[in-house]
Amino acid sequence: MELLERARDALANAHAPYSSYEVGAAIETADGSIYTGCNLEIANYSNSLHAEEVAIGAALSDGHREFSRIAVTSRARDGLTPCGMCRQTLAEFCDEEFEIICDTGEGSPLKRYTLGELLPDTISESTLSAAETDH
């Protein structure tokens, strides 16, 4: 699968000197373009960037606002899923059916989720608007 291979290729650029946990991601836009990202650790950790954030940021910078799926991987091929912060970022631009493909290594079936499965009842523009009208 090209999307997963692109995520694996992105691992080569990861900067993870503190955790040694390299992550790569590849996101596919609605028009089929693919953008990649890798994790970039900074010594204070709070300034670090996650691979999913880097990939979606590159796509957004090129003007894309609609996405169909993302693949995530780590050197460990341990079925890594996006963290809560990355899930929320994805939810800003993707619907509940957005596909998340997680790498479990060669010969193992990929894990597949929808964003709705991993982040039910997300904070969104509509939930914020509803909260404003309740006050």
Biotite code that builds the C-alpha atoms (Angstrom):
import biotite.structure as struc

atoms = struc.array([
    struc.Atom([0.000, 0.000, 0.000], chain_id="A", res_id=1, res_name="MET", atom_name="CA", element="C"),
    struc.Atom([1.556, 3.275, -1.164], chain_id="A", res_id=2, res_name="GLU", atom_name="CA", element="C"),
    struc.Atom([0.242, 5.340, 1.749], chain_id="A", res_id=3, res_name="LEU", atom_name="CA", element="C"),
    struc.Atom([1.866, 3.061, 4.317], chain_id="A", res_id=4, res_name="LEU", atom_name="CA", element="C"),
    struc.Atom([5.115, 2.914, 2.352], chain_id="A", res_id=5, res_name="GLU", atom_name="CA", element="C"),
    struc.Atom([5.244, 6.711, 2.284], chain_id="A", res_id=6, res_name="ARG", atom_name="CA", element="C"),
    struc.Atom([4.721, 6.782, 6.072], chain_id="A", res_id=7, res_name="ALA", atom_name="CA", element="C"),
    struc.Atom([7.550, 4.275, 6.491], chain_id="A", res_id=8, res_name="ARG", atom_name="CA", element="C"),
    struc.Atom([9.796, 6.368, 4.239], chain_id="A", res_id=9, res_name="ASP", atom_name="CA", element="C"),
    struc.Atom([9.107, 9.425, 6.418], chain_id="A", res_id=10, res_name="ALA", atom_name="CA", element="C"),
    struc.Atom([10.761, 7.630, 9.355], chain_id="A", res_id=11, res_name="LEU", atom_name="CA", element="C"),
    struc.Atom([14.142, 8.407, 7.786], chain_id="A", res_id=12, res_name="ALA", atom_name="CA", element="C"),
    struc.Atom([13.710, 12.082, 8.688], chain_id="A", res_id=13, res_name="ASN", atom_name="CA", element="C"),
    struc.Atom([12.460, 11.613, 12.249], chain_id="A", res_id=14, res_name="ALA", atom_name="CA", element="C"),
    struc.Atom([14.347, 13.458, 14.986], chain_id="A", res_id=15, res_name="HIS", atom_name="CA", element="C"),
    struc.Atom([13.824, 11.486, 18.188], chain_id="A", res_id=16, res_name="ALA", atom_name="CA", element="C"),
    struc.Atom([17.041, 11.762, 20.226], chain_id="A", res_id=17, res_name="PRO", atom_name="CA", element="C"),
    struc.Atom([15.270, 11.647, 23.599], chain_id="A", res_id=18, res_name="TYR", atom_name="CA", element="C"),
    struc.Atom([12.709, 8.869, 23.253], chain_id="A", res_id=19, res_name="SER", atom_name="CA", element="C"),
    struc.Atom([14.331, 6.978, 20.347], chain_id="A", res_id=20, res_name="SER", atom_name="CA", element="C"),
    struc.Atom([10.727, 6.352, 19.217], chain_id="A", res_id=21, res_name="TYR", atom_name="CA", element="C"),
    struc.Atom([10.582, 7.381, 15.573], chain_id="A", res_id=22, res_name="GLU", atom_name="CA", element="C"),
    struc.Atom([7.182, 7.919, 13.978], chain_id="A", res_id=23, res_name="VAL", atom_name="CA", element="C"),
    struc.Atom([6.152, 8.510, 10.378], chain_id="A", res_id=24, res_name="GLY", atom_name="CA", element="C"),
    struc.Atom([2.802, 9.473, 8.915], chain_id="A", res_id=25, res_name="ALA", atom_name="CA", element="C"),
    struc.Atom([1.304, 9.940, 5.465], chain_id="A", res_id=26, res_name="ALA", atom_name="CA", element="C"),
    struc.Atom([-2.037, 11.656, 4.905], chain_id="A", res_id=27, res_name="ILE", atom_name="CA", element="C"),
    struc.Atom([-4.062, 11.396, 1.705], chain_id="A", res_id=28, res_name="GLU", atom_name="CA", element="C"),
    struc.Atom([-6.100, 14.363, 0.543], chain_id="A", res_id=29, res_name="THR", atom_name="CA", element="C"),
    struc.Atom([-9.487, 14.112, -1.142], chain_id="A", res_id=30, res_name="ALA", atom_name="CA", element="C"),
    struc.Atom([-7.800, 14.574, -4.533], chain_id="A", res_id=31, res_name="ASP", atom_name="CA", element="C"),
    struc.Atom([-5.325, 11.738, -3.874], chain_id="A", res_id=32, res_name="GLY", atom_name="CA", element="C"),
    struc.Atom([-2.262, 13.854, -3.020], chain_id="A", res_id=33, res_name="SER", atom_name="CA", element="C"),
    struc.Atom([-0.078, 12.411, -0.260], chain_id="A", res_id=34, res_name="ILE", atom_name="CA", element="C"),
    struc.Atom([1.798, 14.437, 2.351], chain_id="A", res_id=35, res_name="TYR", atom_name="CA", element="C"),
    struc.Atom([4.212, 12.943, 4.850], chain_id="A", res_id=36, res_name="THR", atom_name="CA", element="C"),
    struc.Atom([5.506, 13.879, 8.251], chain_id="A", res_id=37, res_name="GLY", atom_name="CA", element="C"),
    struc.Atom([7.777, 12.563, 10.987], chain_id="A", res_id=38, res_name="CYS", atom_name="CA", element="C"),
    struc.Atom([8.111, 13.296, 14.672], chain_id="A", res_id=39, res_name="ASN", atom_name="CA", element="C"),
    struc.Atom([10.505, 16.065, 15.661], chain_id="A", res_id=40, res_name="LEU", atom_name="CA", element="C"),
    struc.Atom([11.485, 15.986, 19.321], chain_id="A", res_id=41, res_name="GLU", atom_name="CA", element="C"),
    struc.Atom([12.685, 19.097, 21.110], chain_id="A", res_id=42, res_name="ILE", atom_name="CA", element="C"),
    struc.Atom([14.467, 18.895, 24.470], chain_id="A", res_id=43, res_name="ALA", atom_name="CA", element="C"),
    struc.Atom([11.576, 20.405, 26.432], chain_id="A", res_id=44, res_name="ASN", atom_name="CA", element="C"),
    struc.Atom([9.090, 17.964, 24.778], chain_id="A", res_id=45, res_name="TYR", atom_name="CA", element="C"),
    struc.Atom([6.225, 20.504, 24.749], chain_id="A", res_id=46, res_name="SER", atom_name="CA", element="C"),
    struc.Atom([7.652, 22.056, 21.562], chain_id="A", res_id=47, res_name="ASN", atom_name="CA", element="C"),
    struc.Atom([7.917, 18.673, 19.853], chain_id="A", res_id=48, res_name="SER", atom_name="CA", element="C"),
    struc.Atom([5.866, 17.965, 16.742], chain_id="A", res_id=49, res_name="LEU", atom_name="CA", element="C"),
    struc.Atom([4.073, 14.708, 16.060], chain_id="A", res_id=50, res_name="HIS", atom_name="CA", element="C"),
    struc.Atom([4.329, 13.044, 12.656], chain_id="A", res_id=51, res_name="ALA", atom_name="CA", element="C"),
    struc.Atom([0.589, 13.410, 12.021], chain_id="A", res_id=52, res_name="GLU", atom_name="CA", element="C"),
    struc.Atom([0.749, 17.143, 12.787], chain_id="A", res_id=53, res_name="GLU", atom_name="CA", element="C"),
    struc.Atom([3.664, 17.638, 10.407], chain_id="A", res_id=54, res_name="VAL", atom_name="CA", element="C"),
    struc.Atom([1.881, 15.747, 7.599], chain_id="A", res_id=55, res_name="ALA", atom_name="CA", element="C"),
    struc.Atom([-1.448, 17.546, 7.951], chain_id="A", res_id=56, res_name="ILE", atom_name="CA", element="C"),
    struc.Atom([0.345, 20.878, 8.383], chain_id="A", res_id=57, res_name="GLY", atom_name="CA", element="C"),
    struc.Atom([2.150, 20.392, 5.070], chain_id="A", res_id=58, res_name="ALA", atom_name="CA", element="C"),
    struc.Atom([-1.137, 19.553, 3.336], chain_id="A", res_id=59, res_name="ALA", atom_name="CA", element="C"),
    struc.Atom([-2.932, 22.519, 4.909], chain_id="A", res_id=60, res_name="LEU", atom_name="CA", element="C"),
    struc.Atom([-0.074, 24.815, 3.888], chain_id="A", res_id=61, res_name="SER", atom_name="CA", element="C"),
    struc.Atom([-0.661, 23.723, 0.286], chain_id="A", res_id=62, res_name="ASP", atom_name="CA", element="C"),
    struc.Atom([-4.349, 24.622, 0.579], chain_id="A", res_id=63, res_name="GLY", atom_name="CA", element="C"),
    struc.Atom([-5.899, 21.188, 1.164], chain_id="A", res_id=64, res_name="HIS", atom_name="CA", element="C"),
    struc.Atom([-8.839, 21.018, 3.568], chain_id="A", res_id=65, res_name="ARG", atom_name="CA", element="C"),
    struc.Atom([-10.372, 17.604, 2.787], chain_id="A", res_id=66, res_name="GLU", atom_name="CA", element="C"),
    struc.Atom([-8.740, 14.295, 3.648], chain_id="A", res_id=67, res_name="PHE", atom_name="CA", element="C"),
    struc.Atom([-9.602, 10.637, 3.114], chain_id="A", res_id=68, res_name="SER", atom_name="CA", element="C"),
    struc.Atom([-7.156, 8.663, 5.261], chain_id="A", res_id=69, res_name="ARG", atom_name="CA", element="C"),
    struc.Atom([-3.862, 8.593, 7.133], chain_id="A", res_id=70, res_name="ILE", atom_name="CA", element="C"),
    struc.Atom([-1.275, 5.882, 7.749], chain_id="A", res_id=71, res_name="ALA", atom_name="CA", element="C"),
    struc.Atom([0.920, 5.933, 10.843], chain_id="A", res_id=72, res_name="VAL", atom_name="CA", element="C"),
    struc.Atom([3.942, 3.807, 11.650], chain_id="A", res_id=73, res_name="THR", atom_name="CA", element="C"),
    struc.Atom([6.853, 3.537, 14.033], chain_id="A", res_id=74, res_name="SER", atom_name="CA", element="C"),
    struc.Atom([10.133, 1.682, 13.759], chain_id="A", res_id=75, res_name="ARG", atom_name="CA", element="C"),
    struc.Atom([8.641, -0.808, 16.235], chain_id="A", res_id=76, res_name="ALA", atom_name="CA", element="C"),
    struc.Atom([5.670, -1.501, 13.881], chain_id="A", res_id=77, res_name="ARG", atom_name="CA", element="C"),
    struc.Atom([3.573, -1.776, 17.046], chain_id="A", res_id=78, res_name="ASP", atom_name="CA", element="C"),
    struc.Atom([0.173, -0.665, 15.746], chain_id="A", res_id=79, res_name="GLY", atom_name="CA", element="C"),
    struc.Atom([0.658, 2.908, 16.963], chain_id="A", res_id=80, res_name="LEU", atom_name="CA", element="C"),
    struc.Atom([-2.459, 5.096, 16.739], chain_id="A", res_id=81, res_name="THR", atom_name="CA", element="C"),
    struc.Atom([-2.491, 8.906, 16.716], chain_id="A", res_id=82, res_name="PRO", atom_name="CA", element="C"),
    struc.Atom([-2.466, 10.437, 20.205], chain_id="A", res_id=83, res_name="CYS", atom_name="CA", element="C"),
    struc.Atom([-5.456, 12.364, 21.532], chain_id="A", res_id=84, res_name="GLY", atom_name="CA", element="C"),
    struc.Atom([-4.048, 15.718, 20.467], chain_id="A", res_id=85, res_name="MET", atom_name="CA", element="C"),
    struc.Atom([-3.481, 14.483, 16.900], chain_id="A", res_id=86, res_name="CYS", atom_name="CA", element="C"),
    struc.Atom([-6.951, 12.925, 16.831], chain_id="A", res_id=87, res_name="ARG", atom_name="CA", element="C"),
    struc.Atom([-8.443, 16.291, 17.758], chain_id="A", res_id=88, res_name="GLN", atom_name="CA", element="C"),
    struc.Atom([-6.405, 18.008, 15.042], chain_id="A", res_id=89, res_name="THR", atom_name="CA", element="C"),
    struc.Atom([-7.632, 15.461, 12.487], chain_id="A", res_id=90, res_name="LEU", atom_name="CA", element="C"),
    struc.Atom([-11.226, 15.996, 13.676], chain_id="A", res_id=91, res_name="ALA", atom_name="CA", element="C"),
    struc.Atom([-10.949, 19.674, 12.765], chain_id="A", res_id=92, res_name="GLU", atom_name="CA", element="C"),
    struc.Atom([-10.739, 18.695, 9.088], chain_id="A", res_id=93, res_name="PHE", atom_name="CA", element="C"),
    struc.Atom([-12.004, 15.095, 8.863], chain_id="A", res_id=94, res_name="CYS", atom_name="CA", element="C"),
    struc.Atom([-15.349, 13.452, 9.523], chain_id="A", res_id=95, res_name="ASP", atom_name="CA", element="C"),
    struc.Atom([-16.048, 10.436, 11.720], chain_id="A", res_id=96, res_name="GLU", atom_name="CA", element="C"),
    struc.Atom([-15.512, 8.038, 8.789], chain_id="A", res_id=97, res_name="GLU", atom_name="CA", element="C"),
    struc.Atom([-11.946, 9.237, 8.142], chain_id="A", res_id=98, res_name="PHE", atom_name="CA", element="C"),
    struc.Atom([-9.754, 6.116, 7.965], chain_id="A", res_id=99, res_name="GLU", atom_name="CA", element="C"),
    struc.Atom([-6.706, 5.619, 10.194], chain_id="A", res_id=100, res_name="ILE", atom_name="CA", element="C"),
    struc.Atom([-4.335, 2.831, 9.126], chain_id="A", res_id=101, res_name="ILE", atom_name="CA", element="C"),
    struc.Atom([-1.879, 1.563, 11.749], chain_id="A", res_id=102, res_name="CYS", atom_name="CA", element="C"),
    struc.Atom([1.246, -0.421, 10.887], chain_id="A", res_id=103, res_name="ASP", atom_name="CA", element="C"),
    struc.Atom([1.642, -3.771, 12.626], chain_id="A", res_id=104, res_name="THR", atom_name="CA", element="C"),
    struc.Atom([4.617, -4.970, 10.584], chain_id="A", res_id=105, res_name="GLY", atom_name="CA", element="C"),
    struc.Atom([5.228, -7.241, 7.636], chain_id="A", res_id=106, res_name="GLU", atom_name="CA", element="C"),
    struc.Atom([3.006, -10.298, 7.518], chain_id="A", res_id=107, res_name="GLY", atom_name="CA", element="C"),
    struc.Atom([0.558, -8.938, 10.086], chain_id="A", res_id=108, res_name="SER", atom_name="CA", element="C"),
    struc.Atom([-2.828, -7.499, 9.184], chain_id="A", res_id=109, res_name="PRO", atom_name="CA", element="C"),
    struc.Atom([-2.988, -3.721, 9.370], chain_id="A", res_id=110, res_name="LEU", atom_name="CA", element="C"),
    struc.Atom([-5.135, -2.234, 12.103], chain_id="A", res_id=111, res_name="LYS", atom_name="CA", element="C"),
    struc.Atom([-7.804, 0.063, 10.677], chain_id="A", res_id=112, res_name="ARG", atom_name="CA", element="C"),
    struc.Atom([-9.979, 2.475, 12.598], chain_id="A", res_id=113, res_name="TYR", atom_name="CA", element="C"),
    struc.Atom([-12.283, 5.332, 11.833], chain_id="A", res_id=114, res_name="THR", atom_name="CA", element="C"),
    struc.Atom([-11.693, 8.652, 13.524], chain_id="A", res_id=115, res_name="LEU", atom_name="CA", element="C"),
    struc.Atom([-15.129, 8.289, 15.128], chain_id="A", res_id=116, res_name="GLY", atom_name="CA", element="C"),
    struc.Atom([-14.034, 5.034, 16.775], chain_id="A", res_id=117, res_name="GLU", atom_name="CA", element="C"),
    struc.Atom([-10.882, 6.588, 18.207], chain_id="A", res_id=118, res_name="LEU", atom_name="CA", element="C"),
    struc.Atom([-12.421, 9.947, 19.133], chain_id="A", res_id=119, res_name="LEU", atom_name="CA", element="C"),
    struc.Atom([-16.159, 9.706, 19.785], chain_id="A", res_id=120, res_name="PRO", atom_name="CA", element="C"),
    struc.Atom([-18.110, 12.862, 20.634], chain_id="A", res_id=121, res_name="ASP", atom_name="CA", element="C"),
    struc.Atom([-15.239, 15.139, 19.683], chain_id="A", res_id=122, res_name="THR", atom_name="CA", element="C"),
    struc.Atom([-15.056, 18.838, 20.364], chain_id="A", res_id=123, res_name="ILE", atom_name="CA", element="C"),
    struc.Atom([-16.056, 20.553, 17.133], chain_id="A", res_id=124, res_name="SER", atom_name="CA", element="C"),
    struc.Atom([-17.319, 23.828, 15.754], chain_id="A", res_id=125, res_name="GLU", atom_name="CA", element="C"),
    struc.Atom([-20.890, 22.615, 16.286], chain_id="A", res_id=126, res_name="SER", atom_name="CA", element="C"),
    struc.Atom([-20.309, 21.592, 19.912], chain_id="A", res_id=127, res_name="THR", atom_name="CA", element="C"),
    struc.Atom([-18.654, 24.941, 20.629], chain_id="A", res_id=128, res_name="LEU", atom_name="CA", element="C"),
    struc.Atom([-21.537, 26.783, 18.948], chain_id="A", res_id=129, res_name="SER", atom_name="CA", element="C"),
    struc.Atom([-24.038, 24.775, 20.996], chain_id="A", res_id=130, res_name="ALA", atom_name="CA", element="C"),
    struc.Atom([-22.167, 25.597, 24.203], chain_id="A", res_id=131, res_name="ALA", atom_name="CA", element="C"),
    struc.Atom([-22.287, 29.310, 23.375], chain_id="A", res_id=132, res_name="GLU", atom_name="CA", element="C"),
    struc.Atom([-26.054, 29.260, 22.916], chain_id="A", res_id=133, res_name="THR", atom_name="CA", element="C"),
    struc.Atom([-26.504, 27.474, 26.248], chain_id="A", res_id=134, res_name="ASP", atom_name="CA", element="C"),
    struc.Atom([-25.033, 30.446, 28.140], chain_id="A", res_id=135, res_name="HIS", atom_name="CA", element="C"),
])
